[in-house]
């Protein structure tokens, strides 16, 4: 499952609109929309800010 799907799914489980979710995460509505749409170029610090609210964190994984 990719980050966009995780964020969307978890937001909906919390029964939050994108606006409410953005406020709780401390980011803008546009960022949440772009994140949930799977935009390829987003600031990792902001992605982690959203993920942290959900109990997740993005990090580096060594490719074999």
LOFI-713600 format. One record per atom (N, C-alpha, C, O, CB): residue in one letter; x, y, z. Coordinates in steps of 0.1 Angstrom, whole numbers, padded with zeros to 4 digits, always signed. Last residue first. Glycine has a CB too. Example, Ala and Ser with C-alpha at 12.3 -4.5 7.8 and 13.67 -1.06 7.14 Angstrom:
# residues 2
s+0128-0022+0071 s+0137-0011+0071 s+0129+0000+0079 s+0134+0011+0080 s+0141-0006+0057 a+0132-0057+0078 a+0123-0045+0078 a+0132-0033+0078 a+0142-0033+0085 a+0113-0045+0090 
This chain:
# residues 64
x+0179-0037-0023 x+0189-0048-0026 x+0192-0049-0041 x+0199-0057-0045 x+0183-0061-0020 x+0177-0005-0008 x+0173-0014-0019 x+0183-0025-0022 x+0195-0021-0022 x+0170-0006-0032 x+0170+0005+0024 x+0181+0001+0015 x+0175-0009+0004 x+0168-0019+0008 x+0192-0006+0022 x+0149+0032+0030 x+0150+0017+0030 x+0160+0013+0020 x+0159+0017+0008 x+0136+0010+0027 x+0142+0060+0050 x+0150+0054+0039 x+0150+0039+0041 x+0152+0034+0052 x+0164+0060+0039 x+0108+0067+0059 x+0122+0067+0061 x+0129+0060+0049 x+0122+0055+0040 x+0126+0061+0074 x+0079+0080+0075 x+0086+0076+0062 x+0101+0077+0065 x+0105+0086+0071 x+0081+0085+0050 x+0058+0068+0101 x+0070+0077+0097 x+0075+0071+0084 x+0077+0059+0082 x+0080+0077+0108 x+0027+0070+0120 x+0037+0064+0110 x+0048+0073+0108 x+0048+0085+0113 x+0029+0061+0097 x+0006+0081+0134 x+0014+0070+0140 x+0024+0063+0131 x+0028+0052+0134 x+0005+0061+0147 x-0007+0102+0123 x-0013+0089+0122 x-0005+0077+0128 x-0010+0066+0128 x-0015+0086+0107 x+0011+0122+0128 x-0002+0123+0134 x-0010+0110+0133 x-0018+0107+0142 x-0011+0134+0126 x+0031+0113+0111 x+0033+0113+0126 x+0020+0114+0133 x+0018+0107+0143 x+0043+0125+0130 x+0021+0119+0086 x+0023+0105+0090 x+0024+0104+0105 x+0019+0095+0111 x+0035+0098+0083 x+0024+0147+0086 x+0011+0141+0085 x+0011+0126+0090 x+0003+0122+0097 x+0006+0141+0070 x+0052+0149+0089 x+0043+0156+0098 x+0029+0150+0098 x+0023+0148+0108 x+0043+0171+0094 x+0061+0135+0066 x+0063+0129+0080 x+0054+0136+0090 x+0050+0130+0100 x+0077+0130+0083 x+0054+0154+0047 x+0048+0141+0047 x+0049+0134+0060 x+0039+0128+0065 x+0055+0132+0036 x+0070+0175+0055 x+0056+0177+0057 x+0049+0163+0056 x+0039+0161+0063 x+0050+0186+0046 x+0095+0164+0049 x+0092+0168+0063 x+0077+0170+0065 x+0072+0167+0076 x+0100+0181+0066 x+0093+0159+0022 x+0093+0148+0031 x+0090+0152+0045 x+0084+0144+0052 x+0107+0141+0030 x+0073+0176-0001 x+0083+0178+0010 x+0082+0166+0020 x+0072+0164+0026 x+0082+0191+0017 x+0067+0159-0031 x+0062+0166-0019 x+0074+0166-0009 x+0083+0158-0009 x+0050+0158-0013 x+0062+0147-0061 x+0071+0156-0055 x+0065+0164-0044 x+0058+0174-0046 x+0077+0166-0066 x+0040+0131-0069 x+0053+0125-0068 x+0063+0134-0060 x+0073+0129-0054 x+0059+0121-0081 x+0008+0128-0055 x+0018+0136-0062 x+0032+0131-0059 x+0035+0128-0047 x+0016+0151-0057 x-0014+0113-0046 x-0002+0106-0049 x+0008+0115-0057 x+0016+0109-0065 x-0005+0094-0057 x-0036+0124-0035 x-0037+0121-0050 x-0024+0115-0055 x-0023+0111-0066 x-0039+0134-0057 x-0029+0129-0009 x-0038+0118-0012 x-0040+0115-0026 x-0044+0104-0030 x-0052+0122-0006 x-0011+0151-0015 x-0006+0138-0009 x-0016+0127-0011 x-0011+0116-0015 x-0005+0140+0007 x-0029+0170-0025 x-0018+0165-0033 x-0013+0152-0028 x-0009+0143-0036 x-0007+0175-0034 x-0045+0174-0002 x-0051+0169-0015 x-0040+0163-0024 x-0042+0153-0030 x-0058+0181-0022 x-0026+0183+0017 x-0034+0170+0019 x-0040+0165+0006 x-0039+0153+0003 x-0045+0172+0030 x-0019+0207+0004 x-0009+0196+0006 x-0016+0183+0008 x-0011+0173+0003 x+0000+0200+0018 x-0043+0221+0005 x-0037+0218-0008 x-0027+0206-0007 x-0026+0197-0015 x-0030+0230-0014 x-0045+0226+0033 x-0055+0217+0026 x-0049+0212+0012 x-0050+0201+0009 x-0068+0224+0023 x-0014+0226+0050 x-0024+0232+0043 x-0033+0221+0036 x-0029+0210+0034 x-0018+0241+0032 x-0008+0213+0084 x-0004+0215+0070 x-0016+0221+0063 x-0027+0222+0068 x+0001+0202+0063 x-0014+0203+0109 x-0007+0215+0108 x-0001+0218+0094 x+0010+0224+0093 x+0005+0214+0118 x-0031+0182+0114 x-0017+0179+0111 x-0008+0191+0110 x+0004+0190+0110 x-0017+0171+0097 x-0055+0195+0119 x-0050+0187+0129 x-0035+0184+0127 x-0027+0182+0136 x-0058+0174+0131 x-0059+0207+0093 x-0057+0216+0105 x-0051+0208+0116 x-0041+0212+0123 x-0071+0221+0110 x-0062+0185+0077 x-0051+0194+0074 x-0048+0202+0087 x-0037+0205+0090 x-0054+0203+0062 x-0086+0174+0088 x-0073+0167+0088 x-0061+0176+0087 x-0051+0175+0094 x-0073+0155+0078 x-0104+0194+0080 x-0102+0190+0095 x-0089+0183+0097 x-0081+0186+0106 x-0113+0182+0100 x-0102+0191+0052 x-0099+0204+0059 x-0096+0201+0074 x-0086+0207+0079 x-0112+0213+0058 x-0109+0165+0047 x-0096+0169+0044 x-0092+0182+0051 x-0081+0184+0055 x-0094+0171+0028 x-0128+0153+0076 x-0127+0159+0062 x-0112+0162+0059 x-0104+0162+0068 x-0137+0171+0061 x-0126+0123+0094 x-0122+0137+0093 x-0123+0141+0078 x-0119+0133+0069 x-0107+0139+0098 x-0128+0097+0105 x-0140+0105+0101 x-0137+0120+0101 x-0145+0128+0106 x-0151+0102+0111 x-0107+0080+0108 x-0109+0090+0119 x-0121+0099+0116 x-0124+0108+0124 x-0096+0098+0120 x-0110+0067+0084 x-0112+0060+0096 x-0115+0069+0108 x-0122+0066+0117 x-0101+0050+0099 x-0101+0088+0067 x-0115+0084+0067 x-0119+0076+0079 x-0130+0077+0084 x-0118+0076+0054 x-0074+0088+0074 x-0082+0100+0076 x-0096+0096+0076 x-0104+0101+0085 x-0079+0110+0065 x-0066+0062+0066 x-0066+0065+0080 x-0074+0078+0083 x-0081+0079+0093 x-0052+0067+0084 x-0070+0064+0038 x-0077+0054+0045 x-0078+0058+0060 x-0088+0057+0066 x-0071+0040+0044 x-0052+0085+0031 x-0066+0086+0028 x-0075+0077+0037 x-0085+0081+0043 x-0069+0083+0013 x-0028+0073+0040 x-0032+0086+0045 x-0047+0087+0043 x-0055+0091+0053 x-0025+0098+0039 x-0026+0050+0024 x-0026+0049+0038 x-0032+0062+0045 x-0040+0061+0053 x-0012+0047+0044 x-0026+0061-0002 x-0037+0052+0002 x-0038+0051+0017 x-0049+0051+0023 x-0036+0038-0004 x-0002+0075-0001 x-0014+0082-0005 x-0026+0074+0000 x-0036+0079+0006 x-0016+0084-0020 x+0017+0055+0003 x+0015+0065+0013 x+0001+0072+0011 x-0006+0074+0021 x+0026+0076+0013 x+0006+0022-0008 x+0014+0034-0009 x+0009+0045+0002 x-0001+0043+0008 x+0013+0040-0023 x+0009-0012+0000 x+0000+0000+0000 x+0009+0012+0000 x+0019+0013+0007 x-0010+0000+0012 
